[in-house]
């Protein structure tokens, strides 16, 4: 069974190019952490500084485990100048609730 999760983030003004560059050069150890925690796919969309992050994984808590990892803490420090963070200096990710899904491969 595939579990889907999504959330939104907000880029700081002028940060898109650097944000994309950093992700184009994603650390192999972060990719290994994502895979090891059960995240199979991760896609990020952007519109006017708003980011929509969509991921698929093996269970609902997969991304939570990644966010709590040491490698993600280091990645978050690199991302902090580029995106909004909360009072705890963590990514200010707002969950998005899935309300409908269609998989035509099953229809």
HUHU-V483391 format. One line per field, one symbol per residue. ss: DSSP state (~ for helix, > for strand, _ for the rest). phi: phi as a letter, one per 20 degrees, with the letter a starting at -180 (. if undefined). burial: I if it has 9 or more other C-alpha atoms within 8 Angstrom, else O. Layout:
ss = ???
phi = ???
burial = ???
This chain:
ss = __>>>>>>>>>____~~~~~~~~~___~~~~~~~~~~_>>>>>>>>>__>>>>>>>>____~~~~~~__~~~~~~~~~~___>_>_____>__>>>___________
phi = .eddcbbdccffgmeggfgfgfffdgfgfffffgffeoeebbccdcblnedddcccbebfegfffffeefffgffffffgfdcfcefemdgeedfdefdabcdffee
burial = OOIIIIIIIIIIOOIIOOIOOOOOOOOOOIIOIIIOIIIIOIOOOOOOIIIIIIIIIIOIOIIOIIOOIOIIIOOIOOIIOIIIIOOOOIIIOOOOOOOOOOOOOOO
